[in-house]
Amino acid sequence: MPMLEVRDLKQHYTIKKGFLGEKKTVKAVDGVSFSLEQGETLGIVGESGCGKSSLGRSILQLIKPTSGKIFFNGRDITHLPRGEMKALRRDMQIVFQDPYASLNPRSTVKTILETPLIVHGIGNRAARMEIIKGLIDKIGIRQDQLDRYPHEFSGGQRQRIGIARALTLNPRLIIADEPVSALDVSVQSQVLNLMVDLQKEMNLSYIFISHDLSVVQHISDRVAVMYLGKIVEIASVEELYVNPLHPYTKALLSAVPIPDPTKKRERIILQGDLPSPVNPPSGCPFHTRCPIATPECKVETPGLREKAMDHWAACIHVQPELNKKEELIIS
């Protein structure tokens, strides 16, 4: 049984547009399904506005999903009462993108880390301090810095504090929403390595949201590619980066710089901008920018189909390779 299972999740927002206040529906997440095993990292990538952050917040019930189901350890948590959801939050936490905006500037590090423990009624003050001291030792913050405020730390240190806050309740699932995008490249690697070490030590599961494919490749076991509220491809990190199937995934990977200056990669330039989630295209959502689109793509909405072993893509022009792979395994 997977630790987390998401089935046909939708997150739609109603907005008013125009002088007369006409109501429109923004389909931020539009029928997403996937599962996550204990100790696994699932990377979620895509352009800004594709619904990555809305997906993460919907899973945590920070915003109530429009429809669909979310199962945690086999339990349907989609419509839990507030009290039961509060108890469940000990197992599900989030690390936000901007460590300065997500930390209370008027609270010391000690208060920031102790607050979740107080809210959930964990231990007395002495016991809470032992938990906090153990955490800051893991993340590389000194004990004599506990009485400092967030503005007294660098960006990388603030994000370490944000990670420590998420870990105070000893959760099983961490949703990391662009946790290193606001940091310098040298600091990014330090924070990523810290997250990998903590995952091994605490048997954590991550949903790692990012637009940086190099970062996702470094930390993920599997990768899901999102476009306009839908997952268009999902596979293991090795399979996806070596053998991308969906045209959108190929375009994203073609933009990743190659560290070897002697090697060149053919760049795929997508035409046009990302369509509005208020008025998505009919049929395949990617057909307006797809270099291999045909008239059928304007009509048929492709779902995720297994094109190779544990490699799923939503494209009618990608032919399954299951039989071919099975023959290779048998021989």
N, C-alpha and C positions, 0 to 999 in steps of 0.2 A: 504493500500500500504506500503510495507517495505521501510525503509529509504535507504538501500543498497541492491542491488540484483546483484549477479554474476552468469553468465550463461556460462557454458562450457569454462571456461577461460584456455588458454594455454600460457605458457611462455617457448619457446624453444630457446636455444643458440647454435650458430654454432661455433665450435672450430676446430683447426687443431691439428692433432696428428701424431706422427711418423716422420721419416726422410724426407719423401716426402710431408709432410704437408697435409695428407689426411683429408678431412673435415668430422667431426662427429657432430651429433645433440644431445645436452643435453636436455632432456625433464624434466625441473625443475618443471613445473606445467603442468599437462596433463589432462585437462578436468574437472575443479573444478566448482561446482555450489553450491550456498547457498544464504540465505537472512539474513538480520539483521534489527531488529526493532529499533525505536528510544528509547534510554535509556537502551538497552540490551547490555550484554557482551557476545561475542562469543569467547571461548577459542579454540586455535588451537594448538594441540600437535603432537609430532612425533619425531623420531630420527633425529640427525643432518644429513643434506643432503636430507631431504624428500621434501623440497620446501616451507617450511613455510615462510621464509623471502622473497623469490621471489614472493610468492603470495601477501604479504602485499605491496611490492614495486610496483607490477603490478597494484593493485587496485588504488594506489595513482598516477599512471602514472609516477613514477620515472624511470621506464623502460616500454617501450611500449609493450603491450601484443602481442603475435604472432597471436592469434585469440580469439574469444569469445566476450562477451558483459558485460559491467559494467554499471549498472543503479543507479543513485543517485537521490532520490526523484522522481523516474519515468522518469528521463532524461538520455538518453544514453550519457555517457561521454567517451566512449571508444576512439573516434577519434576527440576529441575537438581541435580546433586551440589553439595555445600556449597562446594567450591573454585570451581566455575564461577559459582555464585550470588554469591560474594564479589566476583569480578571484575566481574560485571554491576552490582553496587551502585554502581560509579563513575558509571553512567548513570542511576540511579534513587535519589532521596533523599527525605527526609520532613522537614517542618517541623511541630513539635508544637504543641498548643494552649497549654500553660502553659510560657512560656519560663524560668521559675525552676526548675520541677521537671525540665525536660529538660536543663538545664545543670549540670554537676558543680560543686557549691559549693566544692569544695576545689581546683579548677583555675583558673588564670588564663585570660584570654581567649586569650592566645597559645598556651597548651597545648591549649585546647578546639579551636582552629582547626587546630593542627598535627597533632593526633592522627590524623584521617582520612588525612592525607598519609603519615604514618609507617606506618599499618596497610597501606596499599596500595603502600608502597615508592616513593613519588614524590620524586625529587630528594634532594640533600643539604640540610643545615640552612640554608645560605645561599639555595638555590633555594626552599626552603619558605617562608622569611621574605619573599622577594619576592612569592610568591603571596599570603601573608597580608596584606602591606601593600597590595597592589593591591585585595584584597577589602574591607578595612576602609575604604579611601578611597571605594569605591562605596556602602557602606552608611551612611556618615556617622559612623564612630567614629574618634577621633584615634589616631595611632600611640603617643602617650604614655600611652594607656589600656590598652595590651596587657597590662601586668603587673597589672591590677586583676582582682578577683574578681566573679562575677555579682551578688552582693548590693550591690555598689557602683554599680550601674546602675539606671536606671528601668525600668519594664516594657517600654516601647517600645524602649529601647536593648537590653534583653536579647533581645527578639524579633528585632531586627536582627542580633544576634550569632548567634541560632539560624538565621536565613536564611543568614548568611555561612558557617556550618559546613556547611549543606547544599550550598553552592555551591563549596566548596574543591576538590572532585574534578571540577568542570566537567561536571555531569550534563546530561542531556537532558530528564529528567522529574522534576518536583517534585510530591509529594503534600502539600498544605498542609491539615492537619487542624485546622480552627477556629483559624487562626493569629492572628486579631485579636479573638476573642471575650473575651479576658481583659484587653483594653486599653481605655482611655478613648476616647470617640468621636473626639476631636480627634487622638489618636495613631493610631487606626485608619486614618484617611485618609492619614496620612503613610506608614504601613507598606504600605498598599495601593498607593499611588502608587510607592513604591520597588519593589514586586514587578512592577508594570507596566513600569517603566523597565528593570529587570533582564531581563524577558522579551524586550523588544525588542532589547536589547543583546546578549544571549546566546542568542537563539532558543530559549527554554525552552518546554516544554509543562507546563501545570499541571492537576492535578485539585484543585479548590478545594472543600473540604468545609466547609459552614456551615449554621446554622439561620437565619441572617439573610438574607432575600431581597433587601434593599436592597444589602448588601455584594456578594452574588453577582451582582446585576444590573450593578454597577459594573465588575466585573473579568472576567466570563465572556463567551465566544463562544456556547456552548451550555449548557443547563441540564438536568439530570436530576433528577426528583423521586422520592424514595424513600419507600416506606411498607411497614413490616413486612417488611423484607428484600428487597423487590422494587422495580424501577423502574416507576412507574405512568405517567410521561409524560417525554418528552425532545424538545427542539426548540431552535432558535436562541433566544438571549435576547430578541431583538425579538419573535419570534412568540409565545413562551411568555407574556411579560408583557402583550402586547396581546390575545392570543386564547387564553387557557388553555382546555383541553378537558376534562380530568379533574376531577370534582367535588372531589377532595382539593386539587388545585392551585388551584382557584378559592377554596376556603376559606382556604388559606395566603395567597394574594395579597390577599384581602379584609381581612386583619389588618395589612397594611403601612400605616403612617401616610402620609397625603398632606401634603406640605409647605404646600400652599395651604389656608388655613383657610376659604376661601369654598366649597371643593369638599367633597363628602361621598361616601363609598363605602358601599354596603350591606354590612354585616358578616355573614358566614356563620358561625354558631356551630355547631360540630360537637357532637353529643350523645355522651356517654360518653367513656371513656378509651381510649388506645391498647391494643388487645388484647395479650396476652402472646405473645411469639414461641415460648414453650414449647407453647402450645396455640392456634395461629392459627385463625381461622374457616375453615370450608369455603367453596369457591367463591371469589368475589372477596374478598380480604382486607379490603377497605374497606367491605363491605356493611353491617356492624354500625353504622356511623356515617354512611353515605351518605344524603343527603336525597332521592335519586332512585332508591334501591334497589328492586328488584322481586323476586318469588320466584325468578326465573331466576338472579339474582346469588348466591343461596345455593348454587347447584349448579355453575354454569359458572365456571371459572377463566380469566379473559381474559388473553391474552398481549398484548405490545406489537404494535399494528397501525398501519400508516401511515394516518392519518386525513386529513392534508393533506400538501403537499409538504415532505418531511423533518420532519414533525411526527408523532410517534408517541405513542399513548395506549393504556392497558390498561383499556378500559371498553366493555361491549357496547352501551351506550346512546348512544355517540358515533358518529355516522354519518360515513363517509368523505366528504371534499370534493375528492378527487383529480380527478374528471371536471370538476367546476366550475372548478377552478383551471386545468386544462389548456385549457379552452375560453377562459378569459380570456387566457391566454398566446398562444393561436393567433390570437385576434381582435386 
